[in-house]
Amino acid sequence: MQISAMSKKFAHMTQTKKVSLGMAAAGAAVVAGSLVGAPAASAATPAQSGGTVSTWINQSLEIMRAQGIPGSYEGIHRNLMRESSGNPNAINNWDSNAAKGIPSKGLLQVIDPTFKAYHVPGTSWNIYDPVANITAACNYAADRYGSIDNVNSAY
């Protein structure tokens, strides 16, 4: 995607009124912001190095199956790419959650209270941990929408 196209996408995302309990469409703008010269996002506790989006999703799916949390690779991948462009250290410092002091963080842009409430046993308590972030977000989406597969926009 060219920078001008990313700028337009960022402008569209920041106009979005749908912001919910921890997931914001503007999360994907972390990457766009760094491409257009804005300060790069930083994370207080960065995710461990290594792994790939595919590996993290598959590890999460294994835990989700064991815990009875619905979701598919496709549903997770679609939402993850929209929220963070695959950056496990993404942090949204400019939406309404950030203004309240609880920015959305990680691959699926979860806020701390949502992460704590929907944390899945056996995963890390580090919100930036890719598997923990995906699994908690999918647990939230299952409770709120029936499955991450039912989420097609900011949630």
N, C-alpha and C positions, 0 to 999 in steps of 0.2 A: 504494500500500500504506500502511496506517495505521501509526503509530509502534508501537502495541502488537503488530501483526502482524509488523513488522520485528524487534521485540524477541524475539518467539517464534522467528522464523526465525534470528536471531543465536544464541539459546540453543541451538537445534537444531544449527546449524553448528559451534559451539564444542565440542559433545559428540562430533562426528564423529571417529572414530579413524583414518580413512584420510587420511594425510598422506604425500606421496611426494616425489620428487626435485624439488621446486620449485613444485608446484601445490597450493594449499590451499583448501578450500571456504570457510574463514573470510575469504578475501580480499574477498568481497562485503560483509562486515560493516564494511568501511571506511566505506561510505556509511551503513550503518545506525548505526554508532557516532556519526557526526557528527549524525545526526538525533535521537539520544536524549541528546545532551549530552556525549558523550565527546569528547576532543580530536580535531580533524580530522587525518587522515593527512597527512603531508608527505613530500616526496620531495627527496633531496639534489640530484638533477639532473632537474628537471621536464621533461616532454615538451614539444615545441614546441606553441605554440598553433595553433589552426586544425584543420580537418578534422573528420570525423565518423566514428563507428564504421563506418558503411557504406563510406566512402571508404577507411579503413584496412584493412578486411577485403578489399575488392576489390584494393587495391594489393598486399597480402600474397598473395592468390590468384594474381596475375599472376607474382610472383616464384616462388611455389611451383610453378606449372606449368612455368616455365623450368628449375627445379631438380629436377623429378620428385618433389616432395613432395605426397602425396595430401591431400585435404581439400575440404570444401564450405563455402559461405557459411553455410549453416544450422548445420553442426557447429561452426564457429568462433564464430558469433554466440551460440549456446546456451551454450557454455562460457565465453565472454568475459563475458556478462551474469551468469552465476552467480559467476564469480571476482571481478569488479571492478565490476559494474554499469555498465561502460563508462567507468570513470575510468582514464585512462592513467597517472595519478600515484598510484594506489593502492599502499599498502604495508602489509603485515601485520606488526605489531610484537608479536604476542602468541602465535603458535603455536610448535610445537616447533622449526621452522627459525629463527624469530626468537630463541628462547632460546639457540640455538647461534651466534647472531651473523650469520645469513644469512637475513634476512627475505625473503619472497616479494614481488615487485614487479611493477607494471605491469598491463596489461589482462588477461593470462592468468596472473598471479601466479607468476612464474618466479624461482627463486633464482639468484644470480650464477654459481655453478659450472655450473648447467644451461644458463644463457644462453650462457656462454662455450663450453661443449662443443657446443652445437647451433646456435650463431650461423650464419646463412646469409650467404655472401659477397654483397656488394652492398647490404647493409643496415647501418644505423648500429650502432656498438658501445655506444650508450646504451640500457640496459635499459628505460628509460622511453619510448623512441621507440616509438610504437604499432605501426608496421609491423615493426620489428625484433623487438619482443616477440612479436607474433602469429606471425611467421614462424619464430622460434626455437622457440617453444612447439609449433607444428605439426610442426616437424622432430623434436622430442623425442617427441611423441605418435605420429608415424609410426613411429619406431624402436621405441618401447615397445609400442604398441597397434595398429599398422597404419595408423592415421589418427586425426586429431582427431575424426572422425565416430564413432569407436568409444568415445569418452569421454563418459560420462553422469553422472559424479560426480567428486569430488576424485580427482586422479590424480597 
